[in-house]
Amino acid sequence: MASVFSFQLSPYFLTNSVIKGQFRVRVQNVGSRESKVLSSDSIAVNKTSFIDQKKKNGVLYDGGTLVEEERALINGENGRLGSVAQNKRMKDVSKDLEALWDDGYGTKTVKDYLDVAKEMIRPDGGPPRWFCPLECGQPRKNSPTLLFLPGMDGVGLGLILHHEALGKAFEVWCLHIPVYDRTPFEGLLKFVEETVRTKHAASPNRPIYLVGDSFGGCLALAVAARNPKIDLVLILANPATSFDRSQLQPLLPILEALPDGLHNTVPYLFSLFMGDPLKMATIGIENRLPPKSKIKKLFGNLTAFLPLLSGLADIIPTETLLWKLKLLNSAAAYANSCLHAIKAEVLVLASGKDYMLPSADEAKRLKSSLQNCKVRLFKDHGHTILLEVGISLLTIVKGTCKYRCSRRFDFVSDFVPPSMSEFKYAFDEVHGLFRAPPAGAMFSTLDDGRIVRGLVGVPKEGPVLFVGYHMLMGFELFPLVEEFLREKIVVRGLAHPVIFTDPLECLTSEFSVQDLQKVLGAVPVTASNIFRLLSTKSHVLLYPGGAREALHYKGEEHKLCWPKRQEFVRMAARFGAAIVPFGTVGEDDIAELVLDYNDLMQIPFVNDFLREINRNDMKLRDESEGEVANQELFIPGLLPKVPGRFYFLFGKPIETKGKEELLKDRDYANELYLQVKSEVEHIMDYLLKKREEDPYRSIIDRTLYHAIYHPWQDVPAFDP
C-alpha cells in the first residue's frame, strides 16, 4: 500500500521570541489506520535530514524516543517517507454528535491563516505532500475522506476556518505545494489521482470528496474526468475554469516585463483581487452584539489583519506568481477539455464579487455543461470565499444534501445534527427579523394533566411522534424547532418532497431557507422515512394536513384539514412511539389572508402560472383521500398586521407501547386517530381562549417589557 507523507499543524503556534512555533509530521499509509507522528525537525530539507541534530536530544516528539531515525529520509521525487516511526494513535471520538455541538466555526480568522502560513512556506526542498490539521481531530465512524486542493497560494490552509467542523464529518487531508515547487499540472494531477485511487481501493463503497479552491477546482475536475468509475463528490469554490476570461490574463506579459524594483509590490497588489477584507475581518463577530461592540471588534480585527497582507509577498513571491499563472492557464485548458467526461456529483460555490474571475457566470456555464451539478451563489463574497465570513462549508454541504457516507444519500443515517454555529446562523441571521415579533409562548402537559410553561412535559427519549396543526405558510416551524434545539432535542420534520426537488432550486441558486430546513432536520414525508426515523428512536414532526392545511383558504384559520384514514397510528405502534398531539395559534395575529388559491385562479396569467408549476408537482396522496389530496402549491396574498403572538401547547403523550392490537385492528387504530385529532382541536380551542388573558399579546407591550426586563423568549404569557 502506498504511503503518503504528511505533516500535521498544531492548533496554535508559540510566537514569543524564545520559543519558535513547531508543527508535527504524521506519516500514514493511505487506507490504513496506522499513523506516525514526527517532529518538524526530522523532515529532510533540500534532501538533507536534520535527524543528526535531533540525536543530541534523543527526542522525536512529545517526549517520545527516537526510533529508526536513520531511515527517516524523504524521497525527493514522490514525497514519500521510507521509514516506520514510533506509533502514536489519536483518541477515538467517533461517537455520534449531539445537538448544538461546538464546530469551532468563527474561532479562526485570516490572521491565523497568515500566521500559520509563515511557518509552512520556509523552503524545505520537498515535493507536494498531504497533511491533516490536528484541529480536525478524529471524525465520526465510517466518515468519508475529504481531500482539499488549494488555490494559487498552494499552502493548503484554505479551510482553516472550517477545520474543526469538517473534522467531525470527514477524514480531512490537505494538499501542500511548497512555494518553490515547480511540479507541472500533469504531475500534480497524477499525485492527487494516485491518492484518490488508493483511498478508493481501501473503501470502495465510500465516496471521496474533492474540495477545489480556484486552481484546485480545475485539478478536481481533471481527476474526476480521468476516474469516472470512482464515487467522487466535487465541491468547487470559484473554480478557475474561466481563467481565459479573467482580468489576470492580460497581466501575465506585464508581470514578466516588470522592473526588479517593483516585484515586491506585486503580491500586495495581487491581494486586492483575492477577497473582501471587511468580510474576512468580520469572522467571529456575533450578529447579536450591539452595534457599538460590533464596530469595536471589526476595527480591532482590521488593525491586526491588514498589516499581515504584506506577508503574501512571502507566500506568493513574484517568480512563484508568474509560475502559478502559467500553471493556472494549463489547468483551466485541461479541465475545460474534459468536462463532458465528468460523471461525479458537483457543487459549485460562486461569489458575486469575485474581481479575479467571472465566477458567477462560470457557475451557470458549469451547471449547463456538467451532468450532475448544483450551484450556490454568494452575492457579497469575493474570490477567497472559504476565508470570508458567511456560512460554514459543512453547513452548505449538508443543506444541499451532498453529505453521505455511502454510495447513496440517506436522510436518516447521513444526518449530522445542527451545530451551535448553525443554530446561531438560522435563528440570529436568517430568522432574526421574524423572530421577535411573534415571540412564541410554549406550553406542555405533564403526566398528571397539568399544563406548564416550557417543554418539561415533552418526552426527552424517543421514539416520539409530534402530530399537530400546520399554520399558514408554516410560520410556526422556526419558533418550534428553535425551542426544541434549546432543549438539545432534534426534531426531524416531515416536509413536502417538493422542497427537495430540482425545480425549486431553479428559482434561486442562493443558499435558501429550504437548504436551512434540511440542515435543521427536514425529511421528505414518505412511509419509509417515517419507518426509519421511528426505528432509530427519533423525535418526528408530522402534519397530517400537509400543504392543504398550510396553504388553506379564507375562513379556514385554525381548522384541521386531515385525511379520513389514519396514516400514522399503526406506524407509531409498531415501534412503541409516544404520540404527542399539539396545537398552535396566532396566524391571524400576524397577517390577514386576502388572496387564496381560488382568488389567484381568477387572475389572468397568474392562473396559467399556477397550473404550470402544479402540473408536474409530486402528489402525496391519491384522490381517494378527499379534499386533503388537493395540495396545489401557491403563494397566498397576505396583508401584514401589527404582530400578535404565537402560542404552542403540547398535549399529554399518548403511549402506544404494549398496544400491539393497533397493528391488527384497523377500527381500534382509527379510534385512536380520531382521539389524537380531537386532542389537537381541543388544544387549539384552549389556546384561542387563553390568549385573551395574556397581558403581553401585543408587540407593543412585549417591547416595553423587553426593554425593561428580559429578552424575548422570557416574556411571560397567560397563567395555564
C-alpha positions in Angstrom: 0.0 0.0 0.0 1.4 3.4 -1.0 2.3 5.6 1.9 1.6 9.3 2.0 3.9 11.8 3.5 2.0 14.4 5.6 2.6 16.9 8.3 0.1 17.9 11.0 -0.2 21.5 12.1 -0.5 22.2 15.7 -3.8 24.0 16.6 -1.7 27.1 17.6 1.8 28.4 17.4 4.1 29.7 20.2 5.1 33.1 18.9 7.3 34.6 21.6 10.9 35.5 20.8 12.3 32.5 22.7 10.3 29.5 21.5 9.5 29.2 17.8 6.3 27.7 16.5 6.5 24.0 15.6 4.4 21.6 13.7 4.4 17.8 13.7 4.6 15.3 10.9 2.3 12.4 10.5 3.1 9.5 8.1 0.1 7.4 7.2 -0.4 4.5 4.9 -3.4 5.5 2.8 -6.3 3.2 3.6 -4.9 2.1 7.0 -5.4 3.3 10.5 -1.7 3.4 11.4 -0.3 6.9 11.8 3.2 8.1 12.8 3.9 11.5 14.3 7.3 13.1 13.8 8.7 16.5 14.8 9.2 19.1 12.1 12.9 18.9 12.7 13.1 15.3 11.3 11.9 16.5 7.9 14.5 16.4 5.2 15.2 19.8 3.8 16.8 20.0 0.4 17.4 16.2 0.7 19.4 16.8 3.9 18.0 15.3 7.1 18.0 17.1 10.5 18.0 13.8 12.2 21.6 14.2 13.4 20.7 17.4 15.3 17.8 15.5 16.9 20.0 12.7 18.1 21.6 15.1 20.5 18.4 15.4 22.4 17.2 11.8 21.9 13.6 13.1 21.5 11.4 12.7 18.5 8.0 14.1 19.6 6.3 14.9 22.8 8.9 13.2 24.9 8.9 10.1 22.8 12.2 8.4 22.0 13.8 8.5 18.6 13.1 5.3 16.6 14.9 4.3 13.4 15.8 7.9 12.7 18.5 6.9 10.2 15.8 5.6 7.9 13.5 8.6 8.1 14.5 10.1 4.8 12.2 11.6 2.3 12.2 10.5 -1.3 12.6 13.8 -3.2 10.8 12.5 -6.3 7.5 11.4 -4.8 7.4 12.9 -1.3 7.1 9.5 0.4 8.7 8.6 3.7 10.5 5.3 3.7 10.7 4.7 7.4 8.5 3.4 10.1 8.5 5.7 13.2 7.0 5.1 16.7 3.3 4.8 16.5 1.1 7.4 18.3 -2.7 6.9 17.9 -5.2 9.6 18.3 -8.1 9.4 20.7 -11.2 7.9 19.2 -14.0 10.5 19.4 -16.2 8.9 16.7 -19.4 8.7 18.7 -22.4 10.5 17.3 -22.7 14.2 17.8 -25.4 15.8 20.0 -27.5 18.8 19.0 -25.7 22.2 19.2 -22.2 20.6 19.2 -19.3 23.0 19.0 -18.0 23.1 15.5 -15.4 25.9 16.2 -16.6 28.0 13.3 -15.7 31.7 13.8 -12.8 31.0 16.2 -10.2 31.1 13.4 -9.6 34.1 11.2 -7.5 35.1 8.2 -4.9 36.3 10.7 -4.5 32.6 11.8 -4.1 31.6 8.1 -1.3 34.2 7.6 0.4 33.3 10.8 0.4 29.6 10.1 1.4 30.1 6.5 4.6 31.7 7.6 5.6 28.5 9.4 4.8 26.4 6.3 6.4 28.4 3.5 10.0 28.0 4.6 11.9 26.2 1.9 12.2 22.5 2.6 13.1 21.2 -0.8 10.2 18.8 -0.6 7.7 18.0 -3.3 3.9 18.3 -2.9 2.5 16.4 0.1 -0.6 15.8 2.2 -1.2 17.0 5.7 -4.0 16.6 8.2 -4.6 19.6 10.6 -4.6 18.5 14.3 -7.6 20.7 15.0 -9.7 18.5 12.7 -9.5 15.7 15.3 -10.9 12.3 14.7 -14.1 12.0 12.5 -17.2 10.0 13.2 -17.1 6.3 12.4 -17.3 5.5 8.7 -16.8 9.1 7.7 -15.8 9.8 4.1 -12.4 11.2 3.1 -12.1 14.9 2.1 -9.1 16.0 0.0 -8.6 19.8 -0.1 -6.9 21.1 -3.3 -5.7 24.6 -2.7 -5.8 27.7 -4.9 -2.9 29.7 -6.2 -1.2 30.1 -2.8 -0.6 26.3 -2.6 -0.3 26.4 1.2 -3.3 24.2 1.8 -4.8 26.2 4.6 -7.8 27.5 2.7 -10.1 25.5 5.0 -8.6 26.8 8.3 -11.9 28.4 9.2 -13.7 25.1 8.7 -11.2 22.6 10.1 -13.0 21.8 13.3 -16.4 21.4 11.7 -15.3 19.4 8.8 -13.1 17.2 11.0 -16.2 15.8 12.7 -17.8 14.6 9.5 -14.8 13.9 7.3 -11.3 12.5 7.3 -9.6 15.7 6.1 -6.4 15.8 4.1 -5.0 19.0 2.6 -2.6 19.3 -0.3 0.5 21.5 0.3 2.5 22.7 -2.7 5.8 24.3 -1.5 6.4 27.8 -2.6 9.3 27.0 -4.9 7.9 23.7 -6.2 7.6 23.7 -9.9 5.7 20.4 -10.5 3.7 20.8 -13.7 -0.1 20.4 -13.8 0.2 16.8 -15.1 2.4 15.9 -12.2 0.0 17.3 -9.6 -2.8 15.6 -11.4 -1.1 12.2 -11.1 -0.2 12.8 -7.5 -3.8 13.6 -6.5 -5.1 10.8 -8.7 -2.9 8.2 -7.0 -4.2 9.2 -3.6 -7.8 9.1 -4.8 -7.3 5.6 -6.2 -5.6 4.3 -3.1 -8.4 5.7 -0.9 -11.0 4.2 -3.1 -9.3 0.8 -3.0 -9.3 0.9 0.8 -13.0 1.9 1.0 -14.7 1.2 -2.4 -18.3 1.8 -1.0 -17.5 5.2 0.5 -17.4 8.5 -1.5 -14.3 10.7 -1.8 -14.8 14.4 -1.6 -12.5 16.8 -3.5 -12.8 20.4 -2.4 -11.1 22.5 -5.0 -10.4 26.2 -4.4 -9.9 28.2 -7.6 -6.9 26.4 -9.2 -7.8 23.3 -7.1 -11.2 23.3 -8.8 -9.5 22.7 -12.1 -7.5 19.9 -10.5 -10.6 18.3 -9.0 -12.4 18.3 -12.4 -9.5 16.8 -14.1 -9.2 14.0 -11.6 -13.0 13.3 -11.9 -12.8 13.1 -15.7 -10.0 10.6 -15.5 -11.8 8.4 -12.9 -15.4 8.2 -13.9 -16.0 4.9 -12.1 -14.9 6.2 -8.7 -17.6 7.7 -6.5 -16.4 11.4 -6.2 -18.2 14.5 -4.9 -16.6 17.7 -6.1 -17.1 21.0 -4.2 -15.6 23.8 -6.3 -15.1 27.2 -4.8 -14.9 29.8 -7.6 -13.2 27.3 -9.9 -10.6 28.8 -12.3 -12.0 27.1 -15.4 -12.9 30.7 -16.5 -9.2 31.8 -16.4 -9.3 32.6 -20.2 -11.8 35.4 -19.3 -10.0 36.5 -16.2 -8.7 40.1 -15.6 -5.4 38.5 -14.7 -4.9 37.1 -18.2 -3.6 40.3 -19.7 -1.3 40.9 -16.7 0.9 37.9 -17.4 3.2 39.7 -20.1 3.2 42.8 -18.0 4.4 41.0 -14.9 7.2 39.3 -16.8 8.5 42.7 -18.1 8.2 44.4 -14.7 11.4 46.0 -13.3 13.0 44.2 -10.4 12.4 47.1 -8.1 8.7 46.8 -8.4 8.5 43.0 -8.0 7.9 43.1 -4.2 4.8 45.2 -4.6 3.1 42.7 -7.0 1.9 40.2 -4.4 0.5 43.0 -2.2 -1.4 44.4 -5.2 -2.5 40.9 -6.1 -4.1 40.6 -2.6 -6.7 43.3 -3.6 -8.2 40.8 -6.1 -8.4 38.0 -3.5 -11.4 38.9 -1.4 -13.2 41.5 0.7 -11.1 42.5 3.8 -14.2 43.5 5.6 -15.7 40.1 5.1 -12.5 38.5 6.4 -12.3 40.8 9.4 -16.0 40.1 10.3 -15.3 36.5 11.2 -16.0 35.7 14.8 -18.3 38.8 15.4 -21.7 37.6 16.5 -24.7 39.2 14.9 -26.5 39.6 18.2 -23.9 42.0 19.6 -24.8 45.7 20.0 -23.6 47.9 17.0 -21.0 49.6 19.2 -19.4 46.3 20.1 -19.5 45.1 16.5 -17.7 48.2 15.3 -15.1 47.9 18.0 -14.4 44.3 17.2 -14.3 44.9 13.5 -11.8 47.8 13.9 -9.6 45.5 16.1 -9.7 42.7 13.5 -8.8 45.1 10.7 -6.0 46.6 12.6 -4.5 43.2 13.2 -5.2 41.8 9.8 -4.3 44.5 7.2 -0.6 44.7 8.1 -0.3 41.0 7.6 -1.2 41.2 3.9 2.4 42.1 3.1 3.1 38.5 4.1 1.6 37.5 0.7 4.9 38.5 -0.8 6.5 35.6 1.1 3.6 33.1 0.4 3.5 34.0 -3.3 6.7 35.7 -4.4 6.8 37.2 -7.9 8.6 34.3 -9.6 6.1 31.9 -8.0 3.2 34.1 -9.0 4.3 34.0 -12.6 4.7 30.2 -12.5 1.2 29.9 -10.9 -0.4 31.9 -13.6 1.1 29.8 -16.3 0.1 26.7 -14.3 -3.4 28.1 -14.0 -3.7 28.6 -17.7 -2.8 25.0 -18.5 -5.1 23.7 -15.7 -8.1 25.6 -17.0 -7.5 24.4 -20.5 -7.2 20.8 -19.4 -10.3 20.9 -17.2 -12.4 22.5 -19.9 -11.4 19.9 -22.4 -12.8 17.1 -20.3 -16.0 18.5 -18.8 -18.0 16.1 -20.9 -16.4 13.0 -19.3 -17.2 14.1 -15.7 -19.9 11.9 -14.0 -19.3 12.9 -10.4 -21.6 15.0 -8.3 -20.6 18.6 -8.4 -21.4 21.5 -6.1 -20.2 25.0 -7.3 -19.8 27.8 -4.8 -19.7 31.1 -6.7 -19.0 34.6 -5.5 -20.8 37.6 -6.8 -17.9 40.0 -6.1 -15.1 37.9 -7.5 -12.7 40.5 -9.1 -10.3 37.9 -10.2 -12.6 35.5 -12.1 -16.1 35.8 -13.6 -17.2 33.2 -11.2 -21.0 33.8 -11.2 -21.2 33.4 -15.0 -18.9 30.5 -14.9 -21.1 28.7 -12.4 -24.0 28.9 -14.8 -21.9 27.5 -17.6 -20.7 24.6 -15.5 -24.2 23.8 -14.4 -25.3 23.5 -18.0 -22.1 21.6 -19.1 -21.9 19.0 -16.3 -24.3 16.1 -15.9 -24.9 16.4 -12.1 -24.2 19.9 -10.9 -25.7 22.2 -8.3 -24.8 25.9 -7.8 -24.9 28.1 -4.8 -24.3 31.8 -5.3 -23.0 34.2 -2.6 -23.5 37.7 -3.9 -21.5 39.6 -1.4 -18.4 37.4 -1.3 -15.0 37.8 -3.1 -12.7 35.3 -4.7 -11.4 33.7 -1.4 -14.9 32.7 -0.4 -13.7 30.0 2.0 -11.7 32.6 4.0 -14.6 35.0 4.4 -17.3 35.3 7.0 -20.5 33.6 5.9 -21.7 30.1 6.2 -19.7 27.1 7.3 -18.7 24.8 4.4 -20.1 21.8 6.3 -23.5 23.7 6.5 -23.5 24.2 2.8 -22.7 20.6 2.1 -25.5 19.4 4.5 -28.0 21.9 3.2 -27.5 20.8 -0.4 -27.9 17.1 0.6 -24.3 16.4 -0.5 -23.1 14.8 2.7 -23.2 11.0 2.5 -21.2 8.1 3.9 -22.1 5.5 1.3 -23.0 5.3 -2.4 -26.5 6.7 -1.9 -27.6 9.6 0.2 -29.7 8.7 3.2 -31.8 11.3 5.1 -31.6 9.2 8.3 -28.2 7.6 8.5 -26.3 10.5 6.9 -27.9 13.2 9.1 -25.5 15.4 11.1 -27.2 17.3 14.0 -27.2 21.1 13.8 -24.1 22.7 15.4 -24.1 25.8 17.6 -22.9 28.0 14.7 -25.7 26.6 12.5 -28.2 27.4 15.3 -26.9 31.0 15.6 -27.0 31.4 11.8 -30.5 30.1 11.5 -32.1 32.0 14.3 -30.0 35.1 14.6 -29.3 35.9 11.0 -31.9 34.2 8.7 -34.9 34.2 11.1 -33.7 37.1 13.2 -36.0 39.7 11.7 -39.1 37.4 12.1 -38.1 36.0 15.5 -39.0 38.8 17.9 -42.5 39.8 16.6 -44.4 36.5 17.3 -42.3 35.7 20.4 -43.7 32.2 20.7 -45.1 31.1 24.1 -44.5 27.3 24.7 -46.6 25.1 27.0 -46.6 21.4 27.6 -48.7 18.9 29.6 -47.3 16.7 32.4 -48.3 13.1 33.1 -50.9 14.3 35.7 -52.6 16.6 33.2 -51.1 19.9 34.5 -50.2 22.4 31.9 -46.8 24.1 32.5 -44.7 26.7 30.7 -41.9 25.3 28.5 -41.3 21.8 27.2 -41.0 19.9 30.5 -43.9 17.6 29.6 -42.4 16.5 26.3 -40.6 13.1 26.4 -36.8 13.5 26.1 -36.3 10.0 24.9 -37.6 8.7 21.6 -39.3 7.5 19.6 -41.7 10.3 19.7 -44.2 11.4 17.1 -45.5 15.0 17.3 -48.8 15.4 15.4 -50.4 18.8 15.1 -51.8 21.8 13.1 -49.8 23.3 10.3 -50.1 27.1 10.5 -50.5 29.3 7.4 -47.2 29.2 5.3 -45.6 27.1 8.1 -45.0 30.2 10.2 -44.7 28.1 13.3 -41.8 26.0 12.2 -38.9 28.1 13.1 -40.1 29.0 16.6 -40.9 25.4 17.3 -37.6 24.0 16.1 -35.6 26.7 17.9 -37.3 25.9 21.2 -36.6 22.2 20.9 -33.0 22.7 19.9 -32.5 24.8 23.1 -33.5 21.7 24.9 -31.0 19.7 22.9 -33.8 17.8 21.1 -33.5 17.5 17.3 -37.0 17.3 15.7 -37.0 15.6 12.3 -39.7 17.4 10.4 -41.5 15.5 7.6 -41.7 18.0 4.7 -43.3 18.1 1.3 -40.9 16.4 -1.2 -41.1 19.5 -3.5 -38.6 21.2 -1.1 -36.0 18.6 -2.1 -36.5 18.7 -5.9 -34.5 20.5 -8.5 -37.4 22.6 -10.0 -37.5 24.6 -6.7 -33.7 25.2 -6.9 -34.1 26.7 -10.4 -35.9 29.6 -8.8 -32.8 30.7 -7.0 -29.2 29.5 -6.7 -28.5 31.1 -3.4 -28.3 29.3 -0.1 -32.0 29.4 0.8 -34.4 28.7 3.7 -35.1 25.4 2.1 -31.4 24.5 2.4 -31.5 25.6 6.0 -34.6 23.4 6.7 -32.5 20.4 5.6 -29.7 21.4 7.9 -32.1 21.6 10.8 -33.5 18.1 10.1 -36.2 18.3 7.4 -37.0 14.9 5.7 -39.3 14.1 2.7 -42.6 12.8 4.0 -42.6 9.2 2.9 -43.7 6.0 4.7 -40.2 4.6 4.5 -38.7 7.7 6.1 -41.2 7.6 9.0 -40.4 3.9 9.5 -36.7 4.5 9.6 -36.9 7.6 11.8 -39.1 5.9 14.4 -36.9 2.8 14.3 -33.9 4.9 15.3 -35.8 6.4 18.2 -36.0 9.9 16.7 -38.3 12.8 17.5 -40.5 13.1 14.4 -42.8 16.1 13.4 -45.8 15.2 11.3 -48.5 17.4 9.9 -51.4 15.2 8.6 -52.9 18.2 6.9 -49.8 18.8 4.9 -49.7 21.5 2.2 -53.5 21.7 2.1 -53.5 22.9 5.7 -50.5 25.2 5.4 -52.0 26.8 2.3 -55.6 26.9 3.4 -58.3 29.1 2.1 -60.1 32.1 3.6 -62.1 31.3 6.7 -60.1 28.2 7.5 -57.8 29.7 10.1 -57.1 27.2 12.9 -59.1 24.5 11.1 -57.7 21.0 10.7 -57.7 19.6 7.2 -56.8 16.0 8.0 -57.4 12.9 5.8 -60.1 10.5 6.7 -57.9 7.4 7.3 -55.3 7.0 10.0 -51.8 7.3 8.4 -49.5 7.3 11.4 -51.1 5.4 14.3 -50.1 1.9 13.3 -46.6 3.1 12.3 -46.2 4.6 15.8 -47.5 1.4 17.5 -45.1 -0.7 15.5 -42.2 0.9 17.4 -44.0 1.8 20.6 -43.6 5.5 19.9 -45.3 8.1 22.1 -47.8 10.3 20.1 -47.8 13.9 21.3 -50.7 16.0 19.9 -50.0 19.7 19.8 -51.7 22.8 18.6 -50.5 26.3 17.7 -52.5 29.5 17.2 -51.6 33.1 16.2 -51.5 33.3 12.4 -54.5 35.6 12.5 -52.4 37.9 14.7 -49.6 38.1 12.1 -51.3 38.6 8.8 -54.6 38.5 7.0 -55.2 36.2 4.1 -56.6 38.4 1.3 -55.8 36.1 -1.8 -56.2 32.4 -1.6 -55.9 29.8 -4.3 -59.4 30.4 -5.6 -58.8 34.1 -5.8 -55.5 33.7 -7.7 -57.1 31.3 -10.2 -59.4 34.2 -11.2 -56.4 36.4 -12.3 -55.3 36.1 -15.9 -51.7 34.9 -16.4 -51.4 34.1 -12.7 -53.7 31.1 -13.1 -51.6 29.8 -16.1 -48.5 30.1 -14.0 -50.1 28.2 -11.1 -51.3 25.4 -13.4 -47.8 25.1 -14.9 -46.0 24.8 -11.5 -48.5 22.3 -10.3 -48.7 20.2 -13.4 -45.7 18.1 -12.6 -46.0 18.5 -8.9 -45.5 15.4 -6.8 -48.8 14.2 -5.3 -48.5 12.6 -1.9 -52.0 11.1 -1.8 -54.4 9.9 -4.4 -57.9 11.3 -5.0 -59.4 8.7 -2.6 -58.2 10.8 0.3 -60.7 13.5 -0.3 -60.2 17.2 -0.1 -56.8 16.9 1.6 -55.4 15.3 -1.6 -55.9 18.6 -3.3 -52.5 20.1 -2.5 -51.9 22.7 -5.2 -48.9 24.8 -4.3 -49.2 28.6 -4.4 -48.0 31.7 -2.6 -51.1 33.4 -0.9 -51.6 37.1 -0.8 -51.1 38.3 2.7 -51.8 41.7 4.4 -49.4 42.1 7.4 -50.8 43.1 10.8 -49.3 44.7 13.9 -47.8 41.4 15.2 -49.5 39.5 17.9 -48.1 36.3 19.3 -47.8 32.6 18.6 -48.9 30.1 21.3 -47.9 26.4 21.4 -49.3 23.7 23.6 -48.1 20.1 23.6 -50.7 17.7 25.0 -50.2 14.7 27.2 -48.3 11.9 25.4 -50.4 9.0 24.2 -48.4 5.8 24.7 -48.6 3.1 22.0 -46.0 0.8 23.6 -47.7 -2.5 24.5 -50.7 -1.9 22.3 -49.9 -4.4 19.6 -53.5 -4.8 18.8 -53.3 -1.4 17.0 -51.3 -3.2 14.3 -54.1 -5.7 13.6 -57.3 -3.9 14.5 -58.0 -1.0 12.0 -61.1 0.1 13.9 -59.1 0.5 17.1 -56.4 2.3 15.2 -58.9 4.7 13.7 -60.4 5.3 17.1 -57.0 6.4 18.4 -56.5 8.5 15.3 -59.8 10.4 16.0 -58.7 10.8 19.6 -55.5 12.5 18.5 -57.4 14.8 16.1 -59.8 15.7 18.8 -57.0 16.4 21.2 -55.4 18.8 18.7 -58.7 20.6 18.2 -59.3 20.9 22.0 -55.8 22.3 22.5 -56.4 25.0 19.8 -59.7 25.9 21.3 -57.9 26.2 24.7 -55.2 28.4 23.3 -57.6 30.7 21.4 -59.5 31.3 24.7 -56.5 31.6 27.0 -54.5 34.1 24.7 -57.2 36.7 25.6 -55.7 36.6 29.1 -52.2 37.3 28.0 -51.2 40.8 29.1 -48.2 40.7 26.6 -50.1 39.5 23.5 -49.4 42.9 21.8 -45.9 43.5 20.4 -46.1 47.0 22.0 -46.5 45.5 25.5 -43.8 42.9 24.8 -41.4 45.6 23.5 -41.8 47.6 26.7 -41.3 44.5 28.8 -38.2 43.5 26.8 -36.7 47.0 27.2 -37.1 46.9 31.0 -36.7 43.3 32.0 -35.8 40.2 29.9 -35.1 39.0 26.3 -37.9 38.0 24.0 -38.0 34.3 24.9 -38.6 35.2 28.6 -41.6 37.4 28.2 -44.4 36.0 30.3 -47.7 34.8 28.9 -51.1 33.8 30.4 -51.2 31.5 33.5 -52.2 28.0 32.3 
